[in-house]
Amino acid sequence: MKKKIEEALSAEYKGLGLGEKTIGRLADYIVSKGSVTKEEEIAAAVKGDDVKLLATSIQSEIAGLTRAKETAESALADYKAKHPEEKGNEGGEGGNEGGEGGEGGGAGKTLIEQITAAVNAAVDAKVTPLTDKIAALENLNSTKAALTGAREMFFGGDYAKHYKQEADDAWDRAVEMNEATGNKMTAEQLAEKATGYFNKLVSRKGVDTSKPFVADTSGADEDGTIDWSSEKKRLQDAGRLPKEQ
């Protein structure tokens, strides 16, 4: 699925000139959202406002830095052409080819190397926050997906539905534990943690969750149906249900 998402991203944003690495990170971001479960959903996800904003932001930063780098390299080439006698400090004190420190070889850096390294560092400094932002969004989406999946698994059980207060308390404790450990639990692990807390809470009421759940039928008729006679009388007395003649 990720490969198809990458292909769709490349086609959708081909005018931005994004590299394979950037396309791959954007695809990872979309996958982490969990919004694409089948091929038909890829197009909508790729055109999403959040993906478009990330793609254009990265392209804008890279384009600006590329222009700055090209300008710096052009200026350096022009400087080198006008000052051919300056080779840079390649070997310590004797920077010239035959100087005393010449045997130092590559111990030092030429002026061009120093400036080029500075420009590359500036590029990394600008792009890294954007890739970090994508990573942060991926983590956030993973956390949300885990919470949603775990909640459905945990609260979908008959015992959790019947003992609602204990279930809510157990869920809150499990979520707090997950947050305290950096939200690293998967949906299955979070649901299992909540279930563990829940089992301990209801066991104080003598409930054994290892046994099949049996609904309380103390108010039911012999055939197992609920006796609604008291509710029927209350409605009749309130005039909301006609009394039988």
N, C-alpha and C positions, 0 to 999 in steps of 0.2 A: 504493500500500500504506500509506503514512504516513497518508493521509486516513482510511482505514478504522481504523487504529490509534487515531487521535485520537477518532474516533466511539466506539470501544469504551471508551477511557479516560473519556470524558465520561459515558458510560452507567454504567460501573462505579463511578466516584467522584463521581457527581452530588451526593451528600450533603455533599461536602467544599467545594463552591462554588469549585472551582479555575478560574482564568481561562484564556482561550484561549492566552496566552503560556506559562503553566505546562504546560498540556496538550500544547502543541507541543514543549516541551523534553523532557517525559517520552516523547513519541512518538519524538523524535530518539534518546533514550537506548535505547529498545527496538530501533530500527532498527540502531543501532551495535553491538548485541550479536550481530546476525546470527542470532538464534534464530527469526526469522519469515521463512519463505521462501514460504509460501502462506497463504491466508486462514484456513484451518482452525486455524492455529497462533496466531492473534491472541488468542483468548480466554485461553489458558493463559499467554501472555506478559504480558498486561495484569494478570492476577491473581497474578503472581509476587511472592514475598515482598520482593524488592528494590524493585520498582516500588511496591508497597503502602507500604513504609517511607518511600520518598522522598515519595510523595503525602501521607501523613499528617503527615510532618515539616514539609513546606512549609505545609500547611493550619494546623497548630498554631502555627507562627511567625507567619503572617499574621493569624490570628485574635487572637492575643495583642497584636500590634502595632496592629491595627485598634481593639481595645478601648482601648488606651492613647491612641491618637490621638483617639478620640471623647471620652475623659475630658478630655484636654488642651483640645480645642476647646470643650467644655462649660464648663470652668473659665475659659477666656478670654472666652467670651461672657458669663458671669456677672460677670467682672471688668469688662468693658467697660460692662455695664449699670450697675454700681455706680459707675464712674468715667468718666462721659461727657465730662468736661472734659479728659481725657488723650487727645490725638490721636496721640501718639507723636512721635518725632524725625524728621519728614519732610524738614526742610530745614536741617540743621546746627544751629547754636547757637540760632536762633530757631525752635524746634520748633513753636510755635503758628502758626496759619494766617497771622497778620499779622506775624510776627517778622522780625528783620533777615535771617535766613538763609532766609526763606520761598521766595525765588526758586530755591533749590537743588532744589526739587521732589522728585523721587524719588531723590535722591542717598543718602538714608538709608532705613532700613526701620522700619516701625512695630513695636511690641512684638509684636503678633499675627503679623506676617509673620516676625519673627525666630524666634518659638517654633514656628510652623508649619513653617518651613524645618528647624528642629532635629529636629522629630518625623519629617518626611519623610526626613531623612538617617538617622535611627535605623532607620526601616523598611528603607531600602536596605541599611544595614549588616548587618541581620539576614538579609535575603532573599538578598543577593549570595553569601554563603558556600554557601548551599544550591544556587543555580544553578551556582556554580563546581564544586560537588561532582558535579552531574550532568554537567557538561562534562568533568570529570576521568574519570568513569566511561565516558563516551563515547569518550574518547581511549584509555583502557585496553582497551576492547572492540575498538576499531579495530586497536590494536596486536596483540592476541591473534589476531584474525581474519587479519591480514596474515601473522603468523608461521605459523599453521596452513596457510593457503593456499599460501604460499611453500614450506614444507616438503614438502607433497604434490607440488607441481610439480617441485621440485628432486630429491628422493630417488626420485621415480617413474621417473626415466630409467634406461635399461639401464646406461649407463656408471657412474652414481652407485651403482647396486646392485652392480656388479662391483668397483669401486674404492672400497670402503667407507671406508677410512681417509682417503683423499684427500677424499672427499665430506664426511666429518665435519669435517675441518680447514677446508675451504672454507666450510662452513655456519657454523662458529663465527666465522670472520673476517667473514663478511657480517653476521651478527647483531651483532657488536661494532661494526662500522661504522654500522649502523642506529641502535644505541643512542647512539653518539657524536654523531650528527646529529639526535637528538631523536625517534627512532622515526617518521620521516616517510615512509619508503618504503612503497609499496603492495606487495601480494603479488607482483605481476609484477616490480617493480623489485628486490625482495629476492632472488627466485629468479634473476633475471638477474645480480645481483652475485655470488651464490654460484657460479653457473655459470662466470662469468669467472675467479674464483679457482681453481675446480676444473680448468678447461681448462689453466691454466698449470701446475698441479701434475702432472697426468697427462702433459702434454707432455714432461716430463723423463724419462718412461719410454718415450717414443717413441710415445705414443698420440695419434692424431688424431681428436678427437671430432666433427669435421665430416663424417666418413665414417660410414656405417651401422654400428651395433654388430654385431660377429660374436663369438659365444660361443667360448670356447676348447674345441676338440674334440680336443685332442691325446691324450686317453685314450679316444677313441670307437672303435667298430668301423667297418668300411668303410661300413656303412649309416647311420652317424652316431649310433648309440646308444652309451651309455657302457659300458665294459668293467668289469663288477663282479666279475670272477673273483677278484681278490686279496681283496676284502672278503668274498666267499663263503667262501674258504679260511680266512680269519681266524675267521669265525664257526663254521665246522666244527671247527677246531682247538680252539676254546674250548668246544665241546660245546653251542653254542647253536643249531646247525643240523645236522641229520643228514647224515652223509656218504653220497654216492652209492655204491651197491653195484656 
